[in-house]
């Protein structure tokens, strides 16, 4: 479920949290933890999308830069070769 944390360890952690914070404070603590995790996920997704957008723009720039010299090398008049 949580990697190497088994069910007995999880129960012990929850009992200790209940003793420390009490039954009234525990739901509030859970809500704030959930909000923090949600905000972290939003921020990481925003960072990932920004990085992907920057990579895409750089790829387009490099593709355009490679295509421009090839377009400049248009064939002109061919020189006359001596026989």
N, C-alpha and C positions, 0 to 999 in steps of 0.2 A: 504494500500500500504506500508507504513512505520510504522506500528503499530499504535500508537496514534497520529501521525502527519497526518493531513488531507491535502486536496488539497489547501485550502486557506493559511495554515501555510507554506506549501512548496513554494507557489508562493511568499509569503512575504520574505522568506529566500533567494530565488533566486534573487529577486529584490534588496535586501540589498547587496548581494554578487556582483551583477552587478554594483551597485553604488560604493562600496568600491574598487573593483579590476579593474573595467573598462572592456569594451568589448574585448580588445586585450589580457589582462592578464587572463581572465576567462578560455579560452580553455586550456591554458598551465597549469593552476591550476588543472583543471579537469583531464588532462593526468597524472600529477604527483600524484594526489590522486588515480587514477586507478592503476598506477604502484605500489604504496605503498600497496594498498589492495591486489593486486596480489602477491606481495612478502610475505606479511603476510600469505596469504593462503598457499603458497608453503612451508613456514617455518613450519606452523602448521601441514600440511600434512606429512612433513618429520619427525617431532617430533612424531606424532602419529604412523607412520610406524616403527620408531625406538623402541618406547615403545612396540608395538605389537610383534616385533621381539624378544626383550628381554624377554617378558612374555612367548613366545613360547619356547625359549631356556631353560628358567627356568622350564617350565612344562616338557620338555623332560628330563632334568636332574633329576627331582624328580621322574618321571616315571621309569627311568633307575635305580635310587637308590632304589626304592621300589622293582623292579624286581630282583635285584642282591641278596639280602638276601634270597629270595624265591628259587633261583637257588642253593644257597649254602646249603640249607636244603634238599639235596638229600637223599633219604632213603638208609641207609647202611644195614648191616646184622642185622637181628632181633635177639634180645637176646632170649635165651631159657628160657622159664618160667617153674618153678617147678610145678609139679602136686599136 
